[in-house]
Amino acid sequence: MKFRTEGIRFPPIVKLREAARKFVGSPDFLDLGQGLPGHIPPRRPLIAFSERILHPAVHRYTPDQGHIELREELALYLRRTSGVHADPHSEVTITAGANQAFAGTVLTIIGKGDNLIIPSPYYFNSVMAVQLVGGKVVDIPVGSGFQPVFEDIEAAVNKRTRGILLVSPNNPTGAVYNRQLIDQVVDLCMDRDIMLISDETYSQLVYDGSTHYSPRSRKDARDHVVTLGSFSKDFGMSGWRTGYLVGPSLFIEEFMKVQDTVTICAPTPGQFLALEILKTGLDAVESEVKRLGFLRDLAYLRIDQIVALETVRTGGTFYLFPQVKGCTDSRKLVLDILQSTKTLVLPGIIFGDAGEGHIRLSIGPLTTEAIDEAFDRLAKYFNSA
């Protein structure tokens, strides 16, 4: 029997974790692979949630679009933090993470033979989603500072283009895209009547004076921008699978056909916990975001001491994406690092051809001591290479 998915590359991080399996139980194994924060949801909202756990509503479906009180609180939160004005009844949907929000968006707007433009390096699941529907990804290598070049994006648009994806702050590079670029892409989408998909999963994780800019804050662009977000990173809720989508009401109506088919609704417990955090836990979230900033400072200080790694200090996320001097096979390099140091990092090639020669380091789940140990190991590895 033949499967439609046979031509799609298997999720690369799964294969790498299989290679690391024999080290995972070791007390000195260090995992800088998966994109996780180091914190769990704040204590006060968790306690409030636990007191509601016996309520029948926690164990039932919510409306397909999500619990209305959560949508209302989220709309207020987005207005305060990103300047996004959204009607919680018609323009906001709660999803099973930002991944599902993106896949659902792809199913809603892209058909066989259509294409989506994505700056590269990119998050590999985005490409997989487009391929699953028979679409094509047009990847555009980024320029200096990992910033996309508008002229390259503009030149790539053709009659089969249905949208452009911008992920800012970016996974894997950490780049925070500048406002001028984003506005240019918005204008292009409006002019060509295509959709800008703005993945803002890391919107609160901005540092070093960088500012997150949400294109949906432009009132004239709201019919051409879909915003994706997640509670996984800043709220520490990665295992709860809860995210959101904000888009034009007509788009939301069509998206709900996908939502009902794929998930019916996002997991109810995650929705209730996200609501509790929005109501009583934002101070704790802000504290964790600052803690991640301290970890970034230490990681950049340590990585600058490794001559073999050329690093651009970007303004967001908890990822570092250094280029390894002389590296032409990052998969082989990463496996050798794993075998030699019991430290897992990700090869840049899994984030597209433009990522080859780089490695991605995720410092989110580490302590300061673990960061020092990780960079001690990497320094020893590269100095002896």
Secondary structure, DSSP 8 states (H G I E B T S, - for coil): ---GGGGS---HHHHHHHHHHHHHTSTT-EE--S---S--S-HHHHHHHHTTTTSGGGGS---TT--HHHHHHHHHHHHHHH-----TTTTEEEESHHHHHHHHHHHHH--TT-EEEEEES--HHHHHHHHHTT-EEEEEE--GGG---HHHHHHH--TTEEEEEEESS-TTT-----HHHHHHHHHHHHHHT-EEEEE-TTTT-B-TT-----GGG-GGGGGGEEEEEESSSTTS-GGG--EEEE--HHHHHHHHHHHHHHTSSS-HHHHHHHHHHHHH-HHHHHHHHHHHHHHHHHHHHHHTT-TTEE----SBSSEE--EETT-S-HHHHHHHHHHHHSEE-EEGGGG-GGGTTBEEEE-TT--HHHHHHHHHHHHHHHHH-
